[in-house]
Amino acid sequence: MIREPAELRVDDSGRVEIPLGLLAEAGISPGTELLAFSDGDGRIVLRRAEDAVRDLLEDGRL
C-alpha cells in the first residue's frame, strides 16, 4: 500500500521531526534506537538497530 508522504523540513541544526503517525506505520515507537544511513540519490534510510543487527547475524556478517 502506498502511503501519503509527509513533508518535512531540515532545521538549522540539521534536525528533522518525523510525525508519530509515520513512525507508528513503520513500527517505530518513541525511544526506539535507530541506525541511519544514506542510500544515495537524496535518500536516508532509518532502521531499527535490533533489526539491522539481526539481519547481520542471519547473514553471517557478525
N, CA, C and O atoms as a CHARMM CRD file, in Angstrom:
* protein
*
  248
    1    1 MET  N      0.84200  -1.18300   0.00000 PROA 1      0.00000
    2    1 MET  CA     0.00000   0.00000   0.00000 PROA 1      0.00000
    3    1 MET  C      0.88300   1.24000   0.00000 PROA 1      0.00000
    4    1 MET  O      1.81800   1.33400   0.79600 PROA 1      0.00000
    5    2 ILE  N      0.60100   2.18000  -0.87200 PROA 2      0.00000
    6    2 ILE  CA     1.35200   3.43100  -0.94700 PROA 2      0.00000
    7    2 ILE  C      0.71900   4.44300   0.00000 PROA 2      0.00000
    8    2 ILE  O     -0.47300   4.73600  -0.09500 PROA 2      0.00000
    9    3 ARG  N      1.51500   4.96500   0.89900 PROA 3      0.00000
   10    3 ARG  CA     1.05000   5.94000   1.88100 PROA 3      0.00000
   11    3 ARG  C      1.26400   7.35600   1.36300 PROA 3      0.00000
   12    3 ARG  O      2.11600   7.59900   0.50800 PROA 3      0.00000
   13    4 GLU  N      0.48600   8.27000   1.88700 PROA 4      0.00000
   14    4 GLU  CA     0.65100   9.69100   1.57100 PROA 4      0.00000
   15    4 GLU  C      1.95800  10.16400   2.20200 PROA 4      0.00000
   16    4 GLU  O      2.16600   9.95100   3.39700 PROA 4      0.00000
   17    5 PRO  N      2.84500  10.80100   1.43500 PROA 5      0.00000
   18    5 PRO  CA     4.11000  11.25700   2.01600 PROA 5      0.00000
   19    5 PRO  C      3.89400  12.43100   2.97200 PROA 5      0.00000
   20    5 PRO  O      2.95700  13.21500   2.81700 PROA 5      0.00000
   21    6 ALA  N      4.76300  12.53300   3.94400 PROA 6      0.00000
   22    6 ALA  CA     4.75100  13.65800   4.87200 PROA 6      0.00000
   23    6 ALA  C      5.83300  14.63600   4.42700 PROA 6      0.00000
   24    6 ALA  O      6.96000  14.22700   4.14700 PROA 6      0.00000
   25    7 GLU  N      5.50400  15.90900   4.36100 PROA 7      0.00000
   26    7 GLU  CA     6.50400  16.91600   4.01700 PROA 7      0.00000
   27    7 GLU  C      7.22400  17.34800   5.28000 PROA 7      0.00000
   28    7 GLU  O      6.59500  17.78600   6.24300 PROA 7      0.00000
   29    8 LEU  N      8.53800  17.22300   5.27500 PROA 8      0.00000
   30    8 LEU  CA     9.37200  17.55100   6.42700 PROA 8      0.00000
   31    8 LEU  C     10.39300  18.59700   6.02400 PROA 8      0.00000
   32    8 LEU  O     10.68100  18.78100   4.84100 PROA 8      0.00000
   33    9 ARG  N     10.93300  19.27500   7.01300 PROA 9      0.00000
   34    9 ARG  CA    11.95000  20.28800   6.74900 PROA 9      0.00000
   35    9 ARG  C     13.11400  20.07800   7.71200 PROA 9      0.00000
   36    9 ARG  O     12.92000  19.83100   8.90200 PROA 9      0.00000
   37   10 VAL  N     14.31700  20.18200   7.17700 PROA 10     0.00000
   38   10 VAL  CA    15.52400  20.11400   7.99500 PROA 10     0.00000
   39   10 VAL  C     15.73200  21.49300   8.61100 PROA 10     0.00000
   40   10 VAL  O     15.77400  22.49600   7.89800 PROA 10     0.00000
   41   11 ASP  N     15.86500  21.54300   9.95100 PROA 11     0.00000
   42   11 ASP  CA    16.05200  22.84300  10.59200 PROA 11     0.00000
   43   11 ASP  C     17.52500  23.26400  10.55100 PROA 11     0.00000
   44   11 ASP  O     18.36700  22.53800  10.02300 PROA 11     0.00000
   45   12 ASP  N     17.82800  24.43000  11.10700 PROA 12     0.00000
   46   12 ASP  CA    19.18800  24.97500  11.06600 PROA 12     0.00000
   47   12 ASP  C     20.19900  24.10500  11.80400 PROA 12     0.00000
   48   12 ASP  O     21.40100  24.21300  11.56500 PROA 12     0.00000
   49   13 SER  N     19.71800  23.23800  12.70400 PROA 13     0.00000
   50   13 SER  CA    20.60000  22.33000  13.43900 PROA 13     0.00000
   51   13 SER  C     20.74900  20.98500  12.73800 PROA 13     0.00000
   52   13 SER  O     21.44800  20.10000  13.23200 PROA 13     0.00000
   53   14 GLY  N     20.09100  20.82700  11.58200 PROA 14     0.00000
   54   14 GLY  CA    20.15700  19.56500  10.85500 PROA 14     0.00000
   55   14 GLY  C     19.16900  18.53300  11.35800 PROA 14     0.00000
   56   14 GLY  O     19.29500  17.34900  11.04400 PROA 14     0.00000
   57   15 ARG  N     18.19400  18.96100  12.13100 PROA 15     0.00000
   58   15 ARG  CA    17.21700  18.03800  12.70900 PROA 15     0.00000
   59   15 ARG  C     15.94200  18.00300  11.88400 PROA 15     0.00000
   60   15 ARG  O     15.55500  18.98100  11.24500 PROA 15     0.00000
   61   16 VAL  N     15.30300  16.83500  11.92200 PROA 16     0.00000
   62   16 VAL  CA    14.03200  16.62600  11.24300 PROA 16     0.00000
   63   16 VAL  C     13.08500  15.96900  12.22900 PROA 16     0.00000
   64   16 VAL  O     13.44900  15.00000  12.89400 PROA 16     0.00000
   65   17 GLU  N     11.86400  16.49500  12.32700 PROA 17     0.00000
   66   17 GLU  CA    10.84400  15.86200  13.16200 PROA 17     0.00000
   67   17 GLU  C     10.00800  14.94400  12.28400 PROA 17     0.00000
   68   17 GLU  O      9.47300  15.36400  11.25800 PROA 17     0.00000
   69   18 ILE  N      9.90100  13.68200  12.69900 PROA 18     0.00000
   70   18 ILE  CA     9.11600  12.70500  11.95400 PROA 18     0.00000
   71   18 ILE  C      7.77300  12.54700  12.66200 PROA 18     0.00000
   72   18 ILE  O      7.74300  12.26900  13.86100 PROA 18     0.00000
   73   19 PRO  N      6.67000  12.71700  11.95000 PROA 19     0.00000
   74   19 PRO  CA     5.35200  12.61300  12.58200 PROA 19     0.00000
   75   19 PRO  C      5.13500  11.23900  13.24100 PROA 19     0.00000
   76   19 PRO  O      5.54800  10.21200  12.70200 PROA 19     0.00000
   77   20 LEU  N      4.48800  11.23900  14.40200 PROA 20     0.00000
   78   20 LEU  CA     4.24500   9.99100  15.12600 PROA 20     0.00000
   79   20 LEU  C      3.46800   8.97400  14.29400 PROA 20     0.00000
   80   20 LEU  O      3.71700   7.77300  14.39200 PROA 20     0.00000
   81   21 GLY  N      2.52600   9.45200  13.47400 PROA 21     0.00000
   82   21 GLY  CA     1.76100   8.53400  12.63500 PROA 21     0.00000
   83   21 GLY  C      2.64900   7.78300  11.65600 PROA 21     0.00000
   84   21 GLY  O      2.45300   6.59000  11.42300 PROA 21     0.00000
   85   22 LEU  N      3.61700   8.47300  11.08600 PROA 22     0.00000
   86   22 LEU  CA     4.54800   7.84500  10.15800 PROA 22     0.00000
   87   22 LEU  C      5.42400   6.82500  10.88000 PROA 22     0.00000
   88   22 LEU  O      5.68000   5.73600  10.36700 PROA 22     0.00000
   89   23 LEU  N      5.87900   7.19300  12.07300 PROA 23     0.00000
   90   23 LEU  CA     6.67200   6.25800  12.87300 PROA 23     0.00000
   91   23 LEU  C      5.85000   5.01700  13.23700 PROA 23     0.00000
   92   23 LEU  O      6.34500   3.89300  13.16000 PROA 23     0.00000
   93   24 ALA  N      4.60800   5.22900  13.62900 PROA 24     0.00000
   94   24 ALA  CA     3.74200   4.11000  14.00400 PROA 24     0.00000
   95   24 ALA  C      3.53200   3.16800  12.82400 PROA 24     0.00000
   96   24 ALA  O      3.55000   1.94900  12.99700 PROA 24     0.00000
   97   25 GLU  N      3.33200   3.72400  11.61700 PROA 25     0.00000
   98   25 GLU  CA     3.16700   2.88300  10.42500 PROA 25     0.00000
   99   25 GLU  C      4.39200   2.01400  10.17900 PROA 25     0.00000
  100   25 GLU  O      4.28100   0.89600   9.67700 PROA 25     0.00000
  101   26 ALA  N      5.56500   2.53800  10.53900 PROA 26     0.00000
  102   26 ALA  CA     6.81400   1.80700  10.34100 PROA 26     0.00000
  103   26 ALA  C      7.13500   0.89100  11.51900 PROA 26     0.00000
  104   26 ALA  O      8.14200   0.18300  11.49900 PROA 26     0.00000
  105   27 GLY  N      6.28400   0.90300  12.54400 PROA 27     0.00000
  106   27 GLY  CA     6.53600   0.05800  13.71200 PROA 27     0.00000
  107   27 GLY  C      7.62000   0.59500  14.62300 PROA 27     0.00000
  108   27 GLY  O      8.28100  -0.16200  15.33300 PROA 27     0.00000
  109   28 ILE  N      7.79900   1.91400  14.59800 PROA 28     0.00000
  110   28 ILE  CA     8.82400   2.56400  15.42500 PROA 28     0.00000
  111   28 ILE  C      8.12900   3.40600  16.47800 PROA 28     0.00000
  112   28 ILE  O      7.28900   4.24700  16.15500 PROA 28     0.00000
  113   29 SER  N      8.47700   3.18200  17.73400 PROA 29     0.00000
  114   29 SER  CA     7.87400   3.92500  18.83100 PROA 29     0.00000
  115   29 SER  C      8.91900   4.85000  19.46600 PROA 29     0.00000
  116   29 SER  O     10.11900   4.62900  19.30300 PROA 29     0.00000
  117   30 PRO  N      8.47000   5.88700  20.19000 PROA 30     0.00000
  118   30 PRO  CA     9.41900   6.77600  20.85700 PROA 30     0.00000
  119   30 PRO  C     10.37300   5.96700  21.74500 PROA 30     0.00000
  120   30 PRO  O      9.95400   5.05800  22.46100 PROA 30     0.00000
  121   31 GLY  N     11.64100   6.31100  21.68200 PROA 31     0.00000
  122   31 GLY  CA    12.66100   5.61600  22.46000 PROA 31     0.00000
  123   31 GLY  C     13.35500   4.48900  21.70500 PROA 31     0.00000
  124   31 GLY  O     14.34800   3.94700  22.19000 PROA 31     0.00000
  125   32 THR  N     12.85000   4.12800  20.52800 PROA 32     0.00000
  126   32 THR  CA    13.47100   3.07500  19.73700 PROA 32     0.00000
  127   32 THR  C     14.82300   3.54900  19.21900 PROA 32     0.00000
  128   32 THR  O     14.94700   4.66700  18.72100 PROA 32     0.00000
  129   33 GLU  N     15.83900   2.69000  19.34000 PROA 33     0.00000
  130   33 GLU  CA    17.15500   3.02300  18.80600 PROA 33     0.00000
  131   33 GLU  C     17.16200   2.73400  17.31300 PROA 33     0.00000
  132   33 GLU  O     16.74300   1.66500  16.87100 PROA 33     0.00000
  133   34 LEU  N     17.64600   3.71100  16.54000 PROA 34     0.00000
  134   34 LEU  CA    17.66300   3.59600  15.08800 PROA 34     0.00000
  135   34 LEU  C     19.07900   3.74600  14.55500 PROA 34     0.00000
  136   34 LEU  O     19.93200   4.38000  15.17500 PROA 34     0.00000
  137   35 LEU  N     19.30900   3.14900  13.39400 PROA 35     0.00000
  138   35 LEU  CA    20.52200   3.39100  12.62000 PROA 35     0.00000
  139   35 LEU  C     20.09000   4.15800  11.38000 PROA 35     0.00000
  140   35 LEU  O     19.04800   3.85800  10.79600 PROA 35     0.00000
  141   36 ALA  N     20.87800   5.14300  10.97500 PROA 36     0.00000
  142   36 ALA  CA    20.57200   5.92900   9.78900 PROA 36     0.00000
  143   36 ALA  C     21.74300   5.82600   8.82900 PROA 36     0.00000
  144   36 ALA  O     22.90200   5.90000   9.23800 PROA 36     0.00000
  145   37 PHE  N     21.43300   5.65300   7.54400 PROA 37     0.00000
  146   37 PHE  CA    22.47800   5.65200   6.54400 PROA 37     0.00000
  147   37 PHE  C     21.94100   6.21700   5.23900 PROA 37     0.00000
  148   37 PHE  O     20.74000   6.17900   4.97000 PROA 37     0.00000
  149   38 SER  N     22.85900   6.74100   4.43400 PROA 38     0.00000
  150   38 SER  CA    22.49300   7.29900   3.14000 PROA 38     0.00000
  151   38 SER  C     22.34600   6.16300   2.13900 PROA 38     0.00000
  152   38 SER  O     23.17800   5.25700   2.08200 PROA 38     0.00000
  153   39 ASP  N     21.28700   6.22400   1.36000 PROA 39     0.00000
  154   39 ASP  CA    21.06100   5.25700   0.28800 PROA 39     0.00000
  155   39 ASP  C     21.28300   5.94000  -1.05700 PROA 39     0.00000
  156   39 ASP  O     20.84900   5.44200  -2.09600 PROA 39     0.00000
  157   40 GLY  N     21.96500   7.08700  -1.02900 PROA 40     0.00000
  158   40 GLY  CA    22.26100   7.83100  -2.23800 PROA 40     0.00000
  159   40 GLY  C     21.02900   8.50800  -2.81400 PROA 40     0.00000
  160   40 GLY  O     19.90700   8.27800  -2.36100 PROA 40     0.00000
  161   41 ASP  N     21.25000   9.33900  -3.81100 PROA 41     0.00000
  162   41 ASP  CA    20.17800   9.98400  -4.56200 PROA 41     0.00000
  163   41 ASP  C     19.14000  10.66700  -3.67500 PROA 41     0.00000
  164   41 ASP  O     17.94400  10.60300  -3.95600 PROA 41     0.00000
  165   42 GLY  N     19.59500  11.32300  -2.60000 PROA 42     0.00000
  166   42 GLY  CA    18.68100  12.07900  -1.74700 PROA 42     0.00000
  167   42 GLY  C     17.89500  11.24500  -0.76800 PROA 42     0.00000
  168   42 GLY  O     16.93300  11.74000  -0.18200 PROA 42     0.00000
  169   43 ARG  N     18.27100   9.99000  -0.56900 PROA 43     0.00000
  170   43 ARG  CA    17.53000   9.11400   0.35500 PROA 43     0.00000
  171   43 ARG  C     18.33300   8.83300   1.61300 PROA 43     0.00000
  172   43 ARG  O     19.54100   8.60200   1.56300 PROA 43     0.00000
  173   44 ILE  N     17.64000   8.85800   2.73400 PROA 44     0.00000
  174   44 ILE  CA    18.20200   8.44100   4.01800 PROA 44     0.00000
  175   44 ILE  C     17.30700   7.33300   4.54200 PROA 44     0.00000
  176   44 ILE  O     16.08500   7.47300   4.58400 PROA 44     0.00000
  177   45 VAL  N     17.92400   6.23600   4.94000 PROA 45     0.00000
  178   45 VAL  CA    17.18600   5.07700   5.44000 PROA 45     0.00000
  179   45 VAL  C     17.34800   5.00200   6.95100 PROA 45     0.00000
  180   45 VAL  O     18.45300   5.13300   7.47600 PROA 45     0.00000
  181   46 LEU  N     16.22900   4.78900   7.64600 PROA 46     0.00000
  182   46 LEU  CA    16.25100   4.55600   9.08700 PROA 46     0.00000
  183   46 LEU  C     15.88200   3.09800   9.32300 PROA 46     0.00000
  184   46 LEU  O     14.90700   2.60300   8.75800 PROA 46     0.00000
  185   47 ARG  N     16.66100   2.40800  10.15700 PROA 47     0.00000
  186   47 ARG  CA    16.35700   1.02600  10.51200 PROA 47     0.00000
  187   47 ARG  C     16.39300   0.89600  12.02300 PROA 47     0.00000
  188   47 ARG  O     17.21800   1.52500  12.68500 PROA 47     0.00000
  189   48 ARG  N     15.49600   0.07800  12.57300 PROA 48     0.00000
  190   48 ARG  CA    15.60800  -0.23700  13.99500 PROA 48     0.00000
  191   48 ARG  C     16.94400  -0.93200  14.18900 PROA 48     0.00000
  192   48 ARG  O     17.28400  -1.83800  13.42800 PROA 48     0.00000
  193   49 ALA  N     17.70500  -0.52400  15.19300 PROA 49     0.00000
  194   49 ALA  CA    19.02700  -1.10100  15.44000 PROA 49     0.00000
  195   49 ALA  C     18.91900  -2.61300  15.63000 PROA 49     0.00000
  196   49 ALA  O     19.75900  -3.35400  15.12100 PROA 49     0.00000
  197   50 GLU  N     17.91000  -3.07900  16.34700 PROA 50     0.00000
  198   50 GLU  CA    17.76900  -4.51700  16.60000 PROA 50     0.00000
  199   50 GLU  C     17.53700  -5.28800  15.30300 PROA 50     0.00000
  200   50 GLU  O     18.02300  -6.41000  15.16600 PROA 50     0.00000
  201   51 ASP  N     16.80700  -4.71200  14.35100 PROA 51     0.00000
  202   51 ASP  CA    16.56800  -5.37600  13.07200 PROA 51     0.00000
  203   51 ASP  C     17.85100  -5.45200  12.25100 PROA 51     0.00000
  204   51 ASP  O     18.13500  -6.48000  11.63500 PROA 51     0.00000
  205   52 ALA  N     18.61800  -4.38200  12.24100 PROA 52     0.00000
  206   52 ALA  CA    19.86200  -4.35700  11.47700 PROA 52     0.00000
  207   52 ALA  C     20.84800  -5.37800  12.02400 PROA 52     0.00000
  208   52 ALA  O     21.49500  -6.08400  11.25100 PROA 52     0.00000
  209   53 VAL  N     20.97300  -5.46700  13.33800 PROA 53     0.00000
  210   53 VAL  CA    21.88700  -6.43100  13.95400 PROA 53     0.00000
  211   53 VAL  C     21.41300  -7.84900  13.66100 PROA 53     0.00000
  212   53 VAL  O     22.22500  -8.71500  13.33400 PROA 53     0.00000
  213   54 ARG  N     20.11300  -8.09700  13.77200 PROA 54     0.00000
  214   54 ARG  CA    19.58200  -9.43800  13.48800 PROA 54     0.00000
  215   54 ARG  C     19.86900  -9.83800  12.03900 PROA 54     0.00000
  216   54 ARG  O     20.25200 -10.97800  11.77600 PROA 54     0.00000
  217   55 ASP  N     19.68600  -8.90200  11.09600 PROA 55     0.00000
  218   55 ASP  CA    19.97200  -9.19200   9.69100 PROA 55     0.00000
  219   55 ASP  C     21.44000  -9.55400   9.49000 PROA 55     0.00000
  220   55 ASP  O     21.75500 -10.48200   8.74600 PROA 55     0.00000
  221   56 LEU  N     22.32900  -8.82900  10.14600 PROA 56     0.00000
  222   56 LEU  CA    23.75300  -9.12900  10.03600 PROA 56     0.00000
  223   56 LEU  C     24.08100 -10.50300  10.61000 PROA 56     0.00000
  224   56 LEU  O     24.88300 -11.23900  10.03500 PROA 56     0.00000
  225   57 LEU  N     23.47100 -10.85200  11.73000 PROA 57     0.00000
  226   57 LEU  CA    23.69200 -12.16700  12.33600 PROA 57     0.00000
  227   57 LEU  C     23.18200 -13.28200  11.42900 PROA 57     0.00000
  228   57 LEU  O     23.84200 -14.31000  11.27600 PROA 57     0.00000
  229   58 GLU  N     22.02000 -13.08400  10.83000 PROA 58     0.00000
  230   58 GLU  CA    21.45000 -14.09900   9.93700 PROA 58     0.00000
  231   58 GLU  C     22.27300 -14.26400   8.67400 PROA 58     0.00000
  232   58 GLU  O     22.35200 -15.36200   8.12300 PROA 58     0.00000
  233   59 ASP  N     22.88700 -13.18600   8.20900 PROA 59     0.00000
  234   59 ASP  CA    23.72400 -13.24300   7.00300 PROA 59     0.00000
  235   59 ASP  C     25.13100 -13.73500   7.30800 PROA 59     0.00000
  236   59 ASP  O     25.92100 -13.94900   6.38800 PROA 59     0.00000
  237   60 GLY  N     25.46000 -13.91900   8.59000 PROA 60     0.00000
  238   60 GLY  CA    26.78400 -14.37500   8.98200 PROA 60     0.00000
  239   60 GLY  C     27.85500 -13.30400   8.92100 PROA 60     0.00000
  240   60 GLY  O     29.04600 -13.61200   8.92100 PROA 60     0.00000
  241   61 ARG  N     27.43900 -12.04900   8.87000 PROA 61     0.00000
  242   61 ARG  CA    28.41900 -10.95500   8.79400 PROA 61     0.00000
  243   61 ARG  C     28.86400 -10.47200  10.16600 PROA 61     0.00000
  244   61 ARG  O     29.74400  -9.61700  10.25900 PROA 61     0.00000
  245   62 LEU  N     28.27900 -10.99700  11.22200 PROA 62     0.00000
  246   62 LEU  CA    28.69700 -10.60900  12.58400 PROA 62     0.00000
  247   62 LEU  C     29.07900 -11.82500  13.36100 PROA 62     0.00000
  248   62 LEU  O     29.46000 -11.71800  14.52700 PROA 62     0.00000
